[in-house]
C-alpha cells in the first residue's frame, strides 16, 4: 500500500542499512534499502543445486505466482525480480539506466548490487501478491513456504527507480466476514486506533454511521491534512484569485523534505497548480503542498477547515505547512517544541516567524520520534475527514472544481479495481512517526456512496509502522461494502 515517495538517507551500520525520513504519506511506507532483506534465517540453495524431486516439492508448497503489472513500477519490479532470481551473481550492468539520480548520488552501483546479491542468496523468489499503482507498489514474494519478503518500489516520472525497500513480507490474512469481526480486528490494534464507516445519502453533507469506533475523537492525521489545502485551492479557483494553469515556482524557501519529488527539483522549476495538486494528493508531495499553501495563503487554508465542516478548526491554527512541521518537529531543541505545545495561537504564529528560510537540512536520523503529542501534526476526527471528502466532491461538481475527481482518484491507496463493484474511489492517507491514517470516499456500482476512515496514533512508532497490517480493517470494511452491493 503506497501513498508517497521517499528518498534515501544513508546511516553507517555494519549491515549497511538505509532508512527513510519525511512525512509518510499515508498509507505508504518509506522506500528504503536494507541488506537484511527477508524473514528467512539463512541462505537458500541455488536453483541449479536443488535435486529435481526436492525442487518440485518446494514449488508445490509455494503459493501460486502472480503476474506483475505492465506499468512503470511493475516493469522495474520485474527487472529486480529477474536479478534476484538469476543463477549468476548480481552485476551492475544497466544500473545507471534503472536507478534515479536521487539514489545513485548517495549509493554506488556496487553497493546496490551488494544488497541485491544478498537478497538473491535467499531465493529464488516467487511473487504471490501485488498491491501497486503505476508509480509505486508492494510486491510480496516467497522463497520457501512461509518465508516472505516485501519488495516496496517506486519510480519517478521518467520511470527510474527512486525508492526501493526489501523487508519482511506480510503474511496473507483472512478477511473479516462481518462487521463484528472488523471490530474485533480493530480491538487488536494499538490503543488510540479509530475507525468509522459512513453511508452517504444523496444530497447529504453528512453520513449515517455503519461502524463507529471512537469516530468523534480528534487524532493526528499526517498528510490527510492536504485535503484541506485542496479545498482552499479549489475555492481560490472559484473566486478567480487562482487558476489551475497558474505556474508555481520551487524556491529554497519553499522546498520541503520527502515524501514526493519536487524537493529534488532545482530552484526555479515551475509547475502548474493542477500538477502540484496532483502530486500533493497522489504521491503526497510535501514541496508541492507548501507551494500551494504559499499560493493561497495560510488564512485561506484555515478558513477551509471551517468551510469543510471541521468540528474544531482552532485545534489546527496556525495551520502548519510541511516544512514548518519538519523544522519544529525534528530540527529544533526539545525546549522549542515545549514552547510550541504550551503557546497560544498568537505565540505560535510568532514562533513560526523565527524559523529560518533557505535550504532545509533536517537530519534524517531525527525524523523517527513521534511529536504529535506536542501538537505537531494536524488533527481531525473521523467525522471531520468524512465531511472534508464530501466538501471536495461537492466542489468537484462545479466548473471551478472539475479537476478534483481526477486528482483525488489517481491513487486509491489499496489498489482497488475500478469498474466492478466500485465506479470511483477518492483517497488520501497520511503518516508520520507514531501516526497512521487513511480515508476513502467510495461510489458503488449501484449508486450508493460511502466514506471509510481509519486512524491510529501511538507513542511507539513501531506499533503503527506497517500500513499493510494496520489497514487490514479498512480493507475488510470496503470488501464488506462491495459484497453488500452484490447481494
C-alpha positions in Angstrom: 0.0 0.0 0.0 1.6 3.2 -1.1 0.9 6.9 -0.7 4.1 8.6 -1.1 7.7 8.5 -2.2 10.8 8.8 0.0 14.4 9.3 -0.8 17.4 7.6 0.8 19.5 8.9 3.6 22.5 6.8 4.5 23.4 5.8 8.0 26.5 3.8 8.9 26.0 0.4 10.3 27.7 -2.9 9.8 24.6 -4.1 8.0 24.7 -1.1 5.7 21.1 -0.3 6.1 19.4 2.7 4.5 16.4 4.4 6.1 13.6 6.8 5.3 12.8 10.2 6.5 10.0 12.6 5.9 6.3 12.8 6.3 4.9 9.4 5.4 2.0 9.9 3.1 -0.5 7.7 4.4 -0.7 4.5 3.7 2.7 4.3 2.4 5.7 3.1 3.9 9.0 4.8 3.1 11.0 3.1 0.4 14.5 2.4 1.9 17.0 -0.3 1.1 18.1 -2.9 3.6 20.7 -5.6 3.4 19.0 -7.9 5.8 16.1 -8.5 3.5 13.7 -11.2 4.5 12.3 -13.4 7.2 14.4 -16.3 6.2 17.1 -17.3 8.7 19.7 -18.4 6.2 20.6 -18.6 2.6 18.5 -20.9 0.4 20.1 -23.3 -2.1 20.7 -22.0 -5.6 18.1 -23.3 -8.1 20.7 -25.3 -10.0 21.8 -27.1 -6.9 18.4 -28.4 -5.9 17.6 -32.0 -6.7 14.7 -32.2 -9.1 12.4 -34.0 -6.6 13.2 -31.5 -3.8 12.6 -28.6 -6.1 9.3 -29.9 -7.2 8.1 -30.5 -3.7 9.1 -27.0 -2.7 7.4 -25.4 -5.6 4.3 -27.4 -4.9 4.1 -25.9 -1.4 4.6 -22.4 -2.5 1.6 -20.1 -3.1 0.7 -19.6 -6.7 2.7 -17.0 -8.5 1.0 -13.8 -9.7 1.9 -11.7 -12.7 3.5 -8.2 -12.3 1.6 -5.3 -13.8 2.7 -3.8 -17.1 3.2 -0.4 -15.5 6.4 1.7 -14.9 6.6 0.3 -11.3 5.7 -3.2 -12.3 8.3 -3.3 -15.1 11.0 -2.2 -12.7 9.9 -4.7 -10.2 10.1 -7.4 -12.9 13.7 -6.3 -13.6 14.6 -6.5 -9.9 12.9 -10.0 -9.7 15.0 -11.1 -12.7 18.2 -10.1 -10.9 17.4 -11.7 -7.6 16.3 -14.9 -9.3 19.4 -15.1 -11.6 21.6 -18.1 -11.4 24.6 -15.8 -11.5 25.8 -13.1 -9.1 24.2 -9.7 -9.5 26.3 -7.4 -11.7 26.0 -3.6 -12.1 25.3 -3.7 -15.8 22.5 -1.4 -16.7 22.1 0.1 -13.2 22.7 3.6 -14.4 19.6 3.2 -16.7 17.4 1.8 -13.9 18.0 3.9 -10.8 17.3 7.6 -10.5 20.0 10.1 -9.6 18.4 10.5 -6.1 19.6 7.0 -5.3 22.9 7.0 -7.4 24.0 10.2 -5.8 24.1 8.5 -2.4 24.7 4.9 -3.2 27.2 3.4 -5.7 26.1 0.8 -8.2 28.4 -1.6 -6.4 26.6 -1.0 -3.1 23.2 -1.6 -4.7 24.5 -4.8 -6.3 25.8 -6.0 -3.0 22.4 -5.7 -1.3 20.6 -7.3 -4.3 23.1 -10.1 -4.2 22.3 -10.8 -0.5 18.6 -10.9 -1.4 19.4 -13.3 -4.3 21.2 -15.6 -2.0 18.0 -16.2 -0.1 15.9 -17.0 -3.2 14.6 -17.9 -5.7 11.6 -15.7 -5.2 8.1 -16.2 -6.4 5.7 -13.1 -6.4 2.5 -14.0 -4.7 0.7 -10.7 -4.1 0.8 -7.3 -5.7 -0.5 -4.0 -4.4 0.6 -1.3 -6.8 -0.3 1.8 -8.7 1.5 3.0 -11.9 4.3 4.6 -9.9 4.7 2.5 -6.8 3.9 -0.8 -5.3 4.4 -3.5 -2.7 5.3 -6.9 -4.2 5.2 -9.7 -1.7 7.4 -12.7 -2.7 8.0 -16.1 -1.3 11.2 -18.2 -1.3 10.3 -21.3 0.7 6.9 -21.9 2.2 6.3 -19.2 4.8 9.4 -17.2 4.0 8.1 -14.0 2.7 9.7 -10.8 1.5 8.2 -7.5 0.5 9.7 -5.5 -2.3 8.5 -1.9 -2.0 9.4 0.1 -5.0 8.6 3.5 -6.6 9.6 5.2 -9.8 9.9 8.8 -10.9 8.2 10.5 -13.9 10.9 9.0 -16.2 10.2 5.5 -14.9 13.5 5.3 -13.0 13.6 3.7 -9.5 13.7 6.4 -6.9 12.7 4.2 -3.9 13.3 0.6 -3.0 12.9 -1.5 0.1 13.3 -5.2 0.9 11.7 -6.2 4.2 9.9 -9.0 5.9 6.8 -10.0 3.9 3.3 -9.6 5.2 1.6 -13.0 5.6 -1.7 -13.4 3.8 -4.6 -12.5 6.2 -8.1 -13.9 6.4 -10.6 -11.2 5.6 -13.3 -10.4 8.1 -16.6 -11.9 7.2 -18.8 -9.5 9.3 -18.8 -6.1 10.9 -18.3 -7.8 14.3 -15.1 -9.3 13.0 -13.9 -5.9 11.8 -14.5 -4.6 15.3 -12.6 -7.5 16.8 -9.7 -6.8 14.4 -9.7 -3.2 15.3 -9.5 -4.1 19.0 -6.3 -6.0 18.3 -4.6 -2.8 17.0 -2.8 -0.4 19.4 -4.7 1.8 21.8 -5.6 5.0 20.1 -6.9 3.4 16.9 -10.2 4.5 15.5 -12.4 3.6 12.6 -15.7 4.8 11.1 -17.7 3.7 8.1 -20.4 6.1 6.7 -23.2 5.6 4.3 -23.9 8.9 2.4 -27.4 9.8 1.3 -28.0 11.7 -1.9 -27.7 15.4 -1.3 -26.3 14.9 2.2 -23.3 16.8 3.6 -23.0 14.1 6.3 -23.2 10.4 6.6 -25.1 7.7 8.6 -22.7 5.6 10.7 -22.4 1.9 9.8 -19.4 1.5 12.1 -18.2 3.9 14.8 -15.1 3.2 16.8 -14.0 6.4 18.6 -15.0 8.4 15.5 -15.5 11.6 17.4 -12.1 11.8 19.0 -9.6 14.1 17.2 -6.4 12.3 16.3 -3.3 13.3 14.3 -3.8 12.6 10.6 -0.4 13.2 8.9 -0.7 14.1 5.3 -4.5 13.8 5.2 -4.5 17.5 6.1 -3.8 18.0 2.4 -7.5 17.6 1.7 -8.0 21.0 3.4 -5.3 22.5 1.2 -7.1 21.2 -1.8 -10.4 22.7 -0.6 -8.6 26.1 -0.3 -7.1 25.8 -3.8 -10.5 24.9 -5.3 -12.1 27.8 -3.5 -9.4 30.2 -4.8 -10.0 29.0 -8.3 -13.7 29.5 -7.9 -13.1 33.0 -6.6 -10.9 33.9 -9.5 -7.8 34.5 -7.5 -6.0 31.4 -8.8 -6.2 29.2 -11.8 -5.4 25.5 -12.3 -3.0 26.6 -15.1 -1.1 29.2 -13.0 2.6 28.5 -12.5 4.2 27.9 -9.1 7.9 28.1 -8.7 10.1 25.9 -6.5 12.4 28.0 -4.3 14.8 27.1 -1.4 12.4 28.9 1.0 9.5 26.7 -0.1 11.4 23.5 -0.5 10.4 20.8 2.0 11.6 17.2 2.6 10.2 14.0 1.2 7.7 12.5 0.6 7.4 13.5 -3.0 9.6 14.5 -5.9 9.7 18.3 -6.1 12.1 18.5 -3.1 14.7 17.4 -5.6 13.8 19.9 -8.3 16.2 22.7 -9.0 15.2 26.2 -7.7 13.3 27.9 -10.4 11.4 24.8 -11.5 7.8 25.7 -12.4 4.8 23.5 -12.1 1.1 24.3 -12.6 -1.3 24.5 -9.8 -3.1 21.4 -11.2 0.2 19.4 -11.4 1.1 20.5 -7.9 -2.3 19.4 -6.6 -2.0 16.1 -8.4 1.4 15.4 -6.8 0.2 16.6 -3.4 -2.6 14.0 -3.3 -1.4 11.1 -5.5 2.2 10.9 -4.1 1.7 13.2 -1.1 4.4 15.6 -2.4 5.3 17.9 0.5 7.0 20.6 -1.5 4.0 20.7 -3.9 1.8 21.1 -0.8 3.8 24.0 0.5 3.8 25.7 -2.9 0.0 25.5 -3.0 -0.2 26.8 0.6 2.0 29.7 -0.3 -0.2 30.5 -3.3 -3.5 30.6 -1.4 -2.1 31.8 1.9 -2.3 30.3 5.4 -5.6 32.1 6.3 -7.3 30.5 3.3 -6.4 27.0 4.4 -7.5 27.9 8.0 -10.8 29.1 6.5 -11.1 25.8 4.5 -11.2 23.9 7.8 -14.4 25.6 8.7 -15.8 25.6 5.2 -15.2 21.8 5.0 -17.1 21.2 8.3 -14.2 20.6 10.7 -15.6 20.4 14.2 -12.7 22.2 15.9 -10.7 24.4 13.5 -8.9 26.2 16.2 -7.1 22.9 17.0 -5.2 23.4 13.8 -4.3 27.1 13.9 -1.9 28.3 13.0 -2.1 25.8 10.2 1.4 24.4 9.6 2.9 23.6 6.2 5.1 20.5 5.9 8.4 22.5 6.1 7.4 24.0 9.3 6.5 20.7 10.8 9.9 19.3 9.9 11.6 22.3 11.4 9.6 22.3 14.6 9.2 18.6 14.9 12.8 17.4 14.3 15.0 20.4 13.6 14.9 22.3 16.9 15.7 21.7 20.6 13.2 19.9 22.8 12.6 23.2 24.7 11.3 24.9 21.5 8.8 22.0 21.0 7.8 22.5 24.5 7.2 26.2 23.9 5.0 25.3 20.9 2.9 22.8 22.9 2.2 25.4 25.6 1.8 28.5 23.4 -1.5 30.1 22.4 -2.3 31.0 18.8 -0.5 34.4 18.8 2.6 33.0 20.4 2.7 30.1 17.9 2.4 32.5 15.0 5.3 34.5 16.4 7.4 31.3 16.8 6.8 30.4 13.1 8.2 33.8 12.1 11.5 32.8 13.7 12.0 29.7 11.6 14.9 30.1 9.1 14.4 30.2 5.3 16.7 28.8 2.7 17.8 25.2 2.2 16.1 22.9 4.8 18.6 20.5 6.4 16.9 18.3 9.0 18.9 15.2 9.8 17.1 12.1 8.6 18.0 10.2 11.8 16.0 12.7 13.8 12.7 12.0 12.0 11.8 8.9 13.9 10.4 10.3 17.2 6.7 11.0 17.5 5.9 14.7 18.0 2.2 14.6 17.6 1.8 14.7 21.4 3.2 18.2 21.3 0.5 19.4 18.9 3.0 19.0 16.0 0.7 17.4 13.4 -2.8 18.1 12.0 -5.8 16.9 14.0 -9.2 15.7 12.9 -11.9 13.2 13.8 -13.2 10.5 11.5 -16.3 12.6 11.1 -14.2 15.7 10.1 -12.5 13.7 7.4 -15.7 12.3 6.1 -17.0 15.9 5.7 -13.8 17.0 4.1 -14.2 14.3 1.4 -17.8 15.4 0.8 -16.9 19.0 0.6 -14.4 18.2 -2.1 -16.9 16.1 -4.0 -19.4 18.9 -3.8 -16.8 21.3 -5.3 -15.9 18.7 -7.9 -19.4 19.1 -9.4 -18.7 22.8 -10.2 -16.8 24.2 -13.2 -14.0 25.5 -10.9 -13.6 22.2 -9.2 -13.7 20.0 -12.3 -10.2 18.5 -11.9 -10.8 17.4 -8.3 -12.2 13.9 -9.0 -9.2 13.0 -11.2 -6.8 14.4 -8.6 -8.4 12.5 -5.7 -9.0 9.3 -7.7 -5.4 8.9 -9.0 -4.3 6.7 -6.2 -6.9 4.8 -4.2 -4.4 3.5 -1.6 -5.4 -0.2 -1.8 -5.1 -0.9 -5.5 -8.8 -1.5 -5.6 -10.3 -2.2 -9.0 -12.4 0.5 -10.6 -15.2 -0.6 -12.9 -16.5 -3.6 -10.9 -18.0 -3.1 -7.5 -16.6 0.5 -7.4 -17.1 3.1 -10.0 -15.0 5.7 -8.3 -12.7 6.0 -5.2 -11.1 9.1 -3.8 -8.4 8.6 -1.3 -5.9 10.4 0.9 -3.7 8.8 3.6 -1.1 10.1 6.0 1.5 9.0 8.4 4.4 10.3 10.5 6.3 8.7 13.3 3.6 7.1 15.6 0.8 8.2 13.2 -1.1 6.3 10.5 -4.4 7.3 8.9 -6.4 6.6 5.8 -9.6 8.0 4.3 -11.6 6.7 1.4 -14.6 8.2 -0.5 -16.3 5.4 -2.5 -19.0 5.2 -5.1 -20.5 1.8 -5.6 -21.9 0.5 -8.9 -25.4 0.7 -7.6 -25.0 4.4 -6.9 -24.5 4.1 -3.1 -21.8 6.2 -1.6 -19.6 5.6 1.5 -16.7 7.1 3.4 -14.3 4.8 5.3 -11.8 6.3 7.8 -9.2 4.5 9.9 -6.8 6.3 12.2 -4.0 5.3 14.7 -1.7 7.2 17.0 0.9 5.8 19.3 3.9 6.9 21.2 5.7 3.9 19.8 6.4 4.3 16.0 6.7 0.5 15.6 3.1 -0.1 16.6 1.7 1.8 13.6 4.7 1.5 11.2 3.3 -1.1 8.7 0.3 0.2 6.6 -0.3 -3.2 5.1 -1.0 -4.7 8.5 -2.6 -1.6 10.1 -5.2 -1.0 7.3 -6.5 -4.6 7.3 -9.8 -3.5 8.9 -10.2 -0.8 6.3 -9.7 -3.3 3.5 -12.2 -5.6 5.2 -14.8 -2.8 5.5 -14.5 -1.9 1.9 -14.8 -5.6 0.9 -18.0 -6.0 3.1 -19.5 -2.9 1.4 -18.7 -4.3 -2.0 -20.3 -7.6 -1.1 -23.4 -5.8 0.2 -23.8 -4.2 -3.2 -23.7 -7.7 -4.9 -26.4 -9.2 -2.6 
